[in-house]
Amino acid sequence: ITLSPGGEIQGSVVDKQGQPVKQAQGIVLPDPLPEIIPFYRTITANAAGRFTVNGVPPGNYKIYFWDGAKPSQFLDRELLFRSGSVATRVHVEKGDAVSVSIPIMVP
């Protein structure tokens, strides 16, 4: 058995003025959101608002960063459905390095 590496998502979290959001916390989830979530990653941006997520399996994802939401709320389906239309969509292929700028959302 050979395990192949996934892709990478890197980017920045920005506010309404396009300024970096320090230490923002968010999550990467499959898109569309399945009943049982087989893969997710929590993310914390650094002091410059940048983040990197390695080993992401190939597929479609949404990235959510909320202003003021706690990590314990990240898998709340009601919050996810309310935020789904403004979450950032990404597609990852094996070996890809996808770069995105993500606006922070209000829960």
Buried (B, 14 or more C-beta within 10 A) or exposed (E): EEEEEBBBBEBBBBEEEEEBBEEBBBBBBBBEBEEEEEBEBEBEBBEEBEBEBEEBBEBEBBBBBBBEBEEEBBBBEEBBEEBBEEBBEBEBEEEBEBEBEBBBBEE
